[in-house]
Amino acid sequence: MNRKEFIYKAALLGAGASIAPKALFAQNNDRLVILHTNDWHSHIDPFPVTDKKYPGLGGAAKRAALIKDIRAQNKHVLLLDSGDIFQGTPYFNYYGGELEFKLMSEMGYDYATLGNHDFDAGIGGLVKQLAHARFNFLCANYDFSNTLLDGKVNPYAISNKGKFKIGIFGIGIELEGLVPKKLYGEIKYKDPIESANETASLLKEKGCNLIICLSHLGYTYEDNKVSDTILAKMSRNIDLILGGHTHTFLSYPQGVFNKDGKEIFINQTGWAGVNLGRIDYEAHRANSSQILGFNYLNIL
């Protein structure tokens, strides 16, 4: 699909639409629906109707109902999160993340990566809550050796959905300067671009025809700090970057040309569970895929 066609189909779907056109999103084995969130920061309840920015938006119960409805209409659905699940409301202060992980498990999340705020209760606090997570965490550029997280977070995963063999991996932001050392302990940060390219290459060798990076680097910065846009430009083999950390509301996935001149896409849904991102892919050749369309689903 060329850029003009992608933007046209994106416009057809429309940001904030709650129902996608049936002709475009009819069930079939050639289509994959990717649902994603980021930085929902323990916002279990909707925003108050008096909130100036997000009146009545969000809420875990409404998100769960929307996800259930989309799954009922589509055969192949993947549900992902790009980190900072913890911290932001009294629910985290009281339950320490247990409620967030239980709710995500009930919603059927498949994979998530770690954000800096997911360490706010320390490594021990995070490990304690992992028992409530019926989904897997991924991070390819943190070395967890000599920590309680060793063996509990994988660098990547492969998921088969119809004609799609999907490689998924996580990339985390540098914790030093964001998180007190006592909270992240002996976790070692590895270069995110090198780690991403090594992992994507491995997933390509394993026959994946769609490779997704769950990133908590942030969308872009005024300086040269590594971001999703820089990662995209320096990448090979990655098809889609689902980002977090900067709470960026993108009106549609942003196209960036990688090192091989291939256009790949970056998306981020803002924060606090206000939006549920949706990107639909279509398998159009044996070993490749293309974006069919996208929309944001405001959680009303």
C-alpha positions in Angstrom: 0.0 0.0 0.0 1.4 3.4 -0.9 1.3 6.3 1.5 -1.6 8.1 -0.3 -3.7 5.0 -0.2 -2.9 4.4 3.5 -3.9 8.0 4.5 -7.1 7.7 2.5 -8.1 4.6 4.3 -7.1 6.1 7.6 -9.4 9.0 6.8 -12.2 6.7 6.0 -11.9 5.2 9.5 -11.6 8.4 11.3 -10.1 9.1 14.7 -12.6 8.5 17.5 -14.8 6.3 15.4 -16.4 3.6 17.5 -17.4 1.2 14.7 -15.2 0.5 11.7 -16.8 0.0 8.2 -17.9 -3.6 7.9 -16.7 -3.9 4.3 -13.2 -2.9 5.4 -13.1 -5.0 8.6 -15.0 -8.1 7.7 -13.7 -11.3 9.2 -11.3 -13.3 7.2 -8.1 -15.3 7.6 -6.0 -12.7 5.8 -6.6 -9.9 8.3 -5.0 -9.2 11.7 -6.4 -6.6 14.1 -3.9 -5.1 16.5 -5.3 -3.3 19.5 -2.9 -1.4 21.7 -2.6 0.9 24.7 0.2 2.8 26.5 0.7 4.8 29.6 -2.6 4.1 31.2 -1.1 4.8 34.6 -3.6 3.0 36.8 -6.6 4.9 35.5 -9.2 2.2 36.4 -12.1 4.6 36.4 -13.2 7.1 33.7 -12.2 10.7 34.0 -14.9 12.7 35.8 -17.5 14.3 33.5 -16.2 17.6 34.8 -12.7 17.1 33.6 -11.6 19.9 31.2 -9.6 17.7 28.8 -11.1 14.2 28.9 -14.7 14.5 30.3 -16.0 11.0 31.0 -13.4 9.3 28.8 -11.5 6.1 29.6 -12.1 3.5 32.2 -11.1 -0.2 32.3 -14.6 -1.6 32.2 -15.5 0.3 29.1 -12.2 -0.7 27.5 -12.9 -4.3 28.3 -16.4 -4.2 26.7 -14.9 -2.6 23.6 -12.2 -5.2 23.3 -14.7 -8.0 23.7 -16.9 -6.5 21.0 -14.0 -6.3 18.6 -12.9 -9.8 19.3 -16.5 -11.0 18.6 -16.3 -9.4 15.1 -12.8 -10.4 14.2 -11.0 -13.8 14.1 -7.4 -12.7 14.6 -6.8 -10.1 17.3 -3.6 -9.2 19.1 -3.8 -7.0 22.3 -0.6 -5.1 23.3 0.7 -2.5 25.8 3.7 -0.3 25.6 4.4 0.3 29.3 3.7 2.6 32.3 0.8 0.5 33.5 1.5 1.5 37.1 1.3 4.8 39.0 -1.1 7.7 38.7 -4.1 7.0 40.9 -4.7 5.8 44.5 -5.5 2.4 43.1 -1.7 1.8 42.6 -0.9 3.3 45.9 -3.2 0.9 47.7 -3.0 -2.3 45.6 0.5 -1.9 44.3 -0.4 -2.9 40.7 -2.4 -6.1 41.5 -5.6 -4.6 40.2 -4.1 -3.3 36.9 -2.6 -6.7 36.1 -5.8 -8.6 37.0 -7.9 -6.3 34.8 -5.5 -6.6 31.9 -5.5 -10.4 32.3 -9.3 -10.4 32.1 -9.2 -8.2 29.0 -6.9 -10.8 27.4 -3.8 -8.8 26.8 -1.2 -10.9 25.0 2.1 -8.9 25.5 3.4 -5.8 27.2 6.7 -4.0 27.6 8.0 -2.3 30.7 7.9 1.5 31.3 9.9 3.4 33.9 6.9 3.8 36.2 6.5 0.0 36.3 9.5 0.1 38.7 8.0 2.6 41.1 7.5 -0.2 43.7 11.0 -1.6 42.9 11.9 -4.8 41.2 10.5 -6.8 44.2 7.1 -5.0 43.9 6.9 -5.7 40.2 7.8 -9.3 40.6 5.2 -9.7 43.4 2.5 -8.5 41.0 3.6 -10.7 38.0 1.7 -13.5 39.6 -1.5 -11.7 38.6 -0.5 -11.2 35.0 -1.8 -13.8 32.5 0.2 -12.2 29.8 3.9 -11.9 29.1 6.3 -9.0 29.4 9.0 -8.4 26.7 12.1 -6.3 26.8 15.2 -6.9 24.5 17.5 -4.1 25.8 17.4 -4.7 29.6 19.8 -7.3 31.0 18.0 -8.8 34.1 20.8 -11.0 35.1 21.4 -11.0 38.9 17.9 -9.6 39.5 14.6 -11.1 40.6 13.3 -10.5 37.0 15.8 -12.8 35.5 13.9 -15.4 33.5 10.6 -13.6 34.0 10.8 -11.2 31.1 11.7 -12.4 27.6 13.3 -10.3 24.9 10.7 -11.4 22.2 7.8 -13.7 21.4 6.3 -15.1 18.3 2.5 -15.3 17.8 0.8 -17.1 14.9 -2.6 -15.7 13.8 -4.0 -17.1 10.6 -1.5 -16.2 7.8 0.5 -14.0 10.1 3.6 -15.1 11.9 4.1 -12.1 14.2 7.4 -11.3 16.0 7.0 -9.0 18.9 9.7 -7.5 21.1 10.0 -4.8 23.7 12.5 -1.9 24.0 12.8 0.1 27.2 14.0 3.6 28.0 17.2 4.2 30.0 16.2 4.0 33.7 19.1 6.0 35.1 17.9 9.5 35.8 14.3 8.5 35.6 14.1 5.9 38.3 16.0 5.8 41.6 18.8 3.2 41.4 17.5 1.4 44.5 14.3 0.6 42.6 15.8 -0.9 39.4 18.9 -2.4 41.1 21.3 -4.3 38.8 19.2 -4.0 35.6 21.7 -3.1 32.8 20.6 -0.9 29.9 21.7 -2.0 26.4 21.7 0.2 23.3 18.1 0.3 22.1 18.9 0.6 18.4 21.4 -2.2 18.4 19.1 -4.4 20.5 16.1 -3.7 18.3 17.9 -4.4 15.1 19.5 -7.6 16.4 16.1 -8.9 17.7 14.2 -7.9 14.5 16.9 -9.7 12.4 16.5 -12.8 14.5 12.7 -12.7 14.2 13.0 -12.2 10.4 15.3 -15.3 10.2 12.6 -17.2 12.1 10.2 -16.5 9.3 8.1 -13.7 10.8 6.1 -11.7 8.2 5.2 -8.9 10.6 7.5 -7.6 13.3 6.3 -5.3 16.0 8.4 -3.3 18.5 6.7 -2.3 21.8 8.7 0.8 22.7 8.8 2.9 25.8 11.4 5.3 24.4 9.1 8.2 23.6 7.9 9.4 20.3 10.4 12.3 19.6 12.5 14.9 21.4 14.0 18.2 20.6 17.5 16.9 21.3 19.2 13.7 20.0 17.8 11.5 22.7 16.9 8.1 21.3 13.2 8.1 20.4 10.8 6.1 18.3 11.4 8.3 15.3 15.2 7.8 15.6 14.8 4.1 16.1 12.6 3.9 13.0 15.1 5.7 10.8 18.0 3.5 12.1 16.0 0.2 11.9 15.8 -2.8 9.6 13.1 -5.5 9.5 10.7 -3.7 12.0 7.3 -3.0 10.5 5.5 -1.3 13.3 6.5 0.6 16.4 3.9 1.0 19.1 5.2 3.6 21.5 4.8 5.1 24.9 6.3 7.3 27.5 5.7 10.8 26.0 1.9 10.5 26.2 1.7 11.5 22.5 -1.7 11.6 20.9 -1.0 10.8 17.2 -3.9 11.5 14.8 -2.7 8.6 12.7 0.3 6.3 12.5 3.4 8.2 11.4 5.3 6.9 8.4 9.1 6.9 8.6 11.6 5.5 6.1 14.1 3.0 7.6 17.7 2.3 6.7 16.6 0.3 3.7 14.2 2.9 2.4 11.1 1.0 3.5 8.3 3.0 5.1 7.4 1.7 8.5 4.9 3.1 11.0 4.9 4.5 14.5 1.8 4.9 16.6 1.0 6.0 20.2 -2.4 6.5 21.8 -1.8 9.3 24.3 -2.3 8.2 27.9 -4.6 7.2 30.8 -6.6 4.8 28.7 -8.5 7.5 26.8 -7.9 5.8 23.5 -7.7 2.2 22.3 -5.5 2.1 19.2 -6.4 -0.2 16.4 -4.4 -1.1 13.3 -5.5 -3.7 10.8 -3.0 -5.6 8.6 -3.7 -7.7 5.6 -1.6 -10.6 4.4 -1.0 -9.9 0.7 2.0 -12.2 -0.1 3.4 -15.3 1.5 6.0 -13.6 3.5 4.8 -10.0 3.9 1.9 -7.9 5.1 0.6 -4.4 4.7 -1.5 -1.9 6.7 -5.1 -2.0 5.6 -6.3 0.8 7.8 -6.5 2.2 11.3 -8.6 4.1 13.8 -8.6 5.3 17.4 -11.5 4.2 19.5 -12.3 6.8 22.1 -13.4 5.0 25.3 -16.6 6.9 26.0 
